[in-house]
Amino acid sequence: MGRPRVDEIGRAFAMILLLTGLGVAIATGILFWKCLPRDGRTHRFVGTELEPYVGVAFCAAIALSFTMILSAVLDMWG
């Protein structure tokens, strides 16, 4: 029952990375869905100086989640 091998630690890290990436993707999707127009009203950030930053934040979150998922899959596969 000694110390875990390097392969086991790497696989555990890859699994954590995969689950975190999936969590970020799901949270981004839910947040994006909440920001969509409802009942003919737009979100409160539309038409303000924060509007472009919201779009950048969504793009960054999607890129982060896909990067984390891809990195984990490549670590597990290779």
C-alpha positions as CSV (number, residue, x, y, z in Angstrom):
1,M,0.0,0.0,0.0
2,G,2.9,2.4,-0.7
3,R,2.8,5.7,-2.4
4,P,0.8,6.1,-5.6
5,R,2.6,5.8,-8.8
6,V,3.2,8.7,-11.2
7,D,0.7,7.2,-13.7
8,E,-2.0,7.1,-11.1
9,I,-1.4,10.7,-10.0
10,G,-1.5,11.8,-13.7
11,R,-4.7,10.0,-14.4
12,A,-6.3,11.4,-11.2
13,F,-5.2,14.9,-12.3
14,A,-6.6,14.4,-15.8
15,M,-9.9,13.2,-14.3
16,I,-10.1,16.3,-12.1
17,L,-9.2,18.5,-15.1
18,L,-11.9,16.9,-17.2
19,L,-14.6,17.2,-14.5
20,T,-13.7,20.8,-13.9
21,G,-13.8,21.6,-17.6
22,L,-17.2,20.0,-17.9
23,G,-18.4,22.0,-14.8
24,V,-17.2,25.3,-16.4
25,A,-18.9,24.4,-19.7
26,I,-22.2,23.6,-17.9
27,A,-22.0,26.7,-15.7
28,T,-21.3,28.9,-18.8
29,G,-24.2,27.3,-20.6
30,I,-26.6,27.9,-17.7
31,L,-25.4,31.5,-17.3
32,F,-25.7,32.2,-21.0
33,W,-29.3,30.8,-21.0
34,K,-30.1,33.1,-18.0
35,C,-28.8,36.1,-19.9
36,L,-31.0,35.5,-23.0
37,P,-34.0,37.9,-23.6
38,R,-37.2,37.0,-21.7
39,D,-40.7,38.3,-22.2
40,G,-39.6,40.8,-24.8
41,R,-37.0,42.4,-22.4
42,T,-33.3,42.4,-22.9
43,H,-30.7,41.8,-20.3
44,R,-29.7,44.7,-18.1
45,F,-26.1,44.8,-19.6
46,V,-27.4,45.4,-23.2
47,G,-26.8,49.0,-24.2
48,T,-24.3,49.7,-21.4
49,E,-20.5,50.0,-21.5
50,L,-20.3,46.5,-20.0
51,E,-21.9,44.8,-23.0
52,P,-18.7,44.0,-24.8
53,Y,-17.1,42.6,-21.7
54,V,-19.9,40.2,-21.1
55,G,-19.4,38.8,-24.6
56,V,-15.6,38.5,-24.0
57,A,-16.3,36.7,-20.6
58,F,-18.6,34.2,-22.3
59,C,-16.0,33.5,-25.1
60,A,-13.2,33.2,-22.5
61,A,-15.3,30.7,-20.4
62,I,-16.1,28.6,-23.4
63,A,-12.4,28.6,-24.5
64,L,-11.3,27.7,-21.0
65,S,-13.7,24.8,-20.7
66,F,-12.8,23.4,-24.1
67,T,-9.1,23.7,-23.4
68,M,-9.4,22.0,-20.0
69,I,-11.5,19.1,-21.5
70,L,-9.1,18.7,-24.5
71,S,-6.0,18.7,-22.2
72,A,-7.6,16.1,-20.0
73,V,-8.6,13.8,-22.9
74,L,-5.1,14.0,-24.4
75,D,-3.5,13.3,-21.0
76,M,-5.8,10.2,-20.6
77,W,-5.4,9.0,-24.2
78,G,-1.7,9.5,-24.6
